[in-house]
Amino acid sequence: MKLAVLGAGAWGTALAISLTGRHEIVLWGRNAAAMTELQATRRNAQYLPDHALPPRLALTARLEEALAEAELVIVAVPVSGLRETLQQLHHRRPGLPLLWACKGFETGSGFLPHQIVAETLSPATHCGALSGPSFAEEVAAGLPAAITLASLNPDFARDSARALHGHRLRLYSSTDLVGVELAGALKNVIAIAAGLSDGLGLGHNARAALITRGLAEIARLGVAMGGRTETFMGLSGLGDLVLTCTGLLSRNYRVGLGLAQGTPLPDIMQQLGHVAEGVTSAEAAVQLARHHQVEMPIADAVRQVLAGVLGVHQAVDLLLAREPRTE
């Protein structure tokens, strides 16, 4: 299959590397100078410096070239750039089947990716989301990973998952698009809380409690918005949550660690050099929870820490002071 991967960040590059062995891939990035450097060095020095790009992987900064022969496009830009990228895609290749690999909420509208897609593309476009426990560094290295491909069209979900499924990168199909996207967005917020907990030295027991109660928060809101309970127990729910709450490769976890150590948020983001979606997702998550009358105390505590309303120790005290209740 001929695929275009739009977005030459860590995740887009990792997907392109992983899929090149079985498909014809063109990786597109908007920065012409950066793509020229990638072509010359065959290495993404900014995002994945330890992984050489396969010789068969084509690179371009020209969107027309990337899309010219594509049968399927994977959009791997951050949520903040999704709308603009989709508008360009629709202008050049309307109706081209696509998947998006970004997680979080659009600033301002609070939209999930599928809502941005619905506003931007034709309703007849076959499309879906990729989500699940998958550090780009490990996928690029060829280590085993399993992710979910979710679409409202069950045939497209099944057929696309089969086409992309491989020995090292395994795909499972789902029709619970809302549940998969919410889980992918909200786990980043809980991962910041886990980083805060570990940064304060609260121990493994506290982290386990945060992950468990965080999953309960995610599932409560997800079900209220139409997601299915089993989704939150699967790869895109529990799987992704555990990964991002326990691995040092998790940018959101590292945000929490930095805050616990007293590092200002702008400095943390500068040091990361990557997008940490949980930073912008916390506010949207709490707004959605209020709208659906769902309690999300961990997400709300994270939101207040990020906004500077609460200190990290105050946030912990606030959570520990909550009244006991049935699980």
Secondary structure by P-SEA (a helix, b strand, c coil): cbbbbccccaaaaaaaaaaccccbbbbbbccaaaaaaaaacccccccccccccccccccccccccccccccbbbbcccccaaaaaaaaaaacccccccccccccccccccccaaaaaaaccccccccccccccccaaaaaaccbbbbbbbbccaaaaaaaaaaaccccbbbbbbcaaaaaaaaaaaaaaaaaaaaaaaaacccaaaaaaaaaaaaaaaaaaaaaaccccccccccccaaaaaaaacccccaaaaaaaaaaacccaaaaaaaaccccccccaaaaaaaaaaaaccccaaaaaaaaaaaccccaaaaaaaaaacccccc
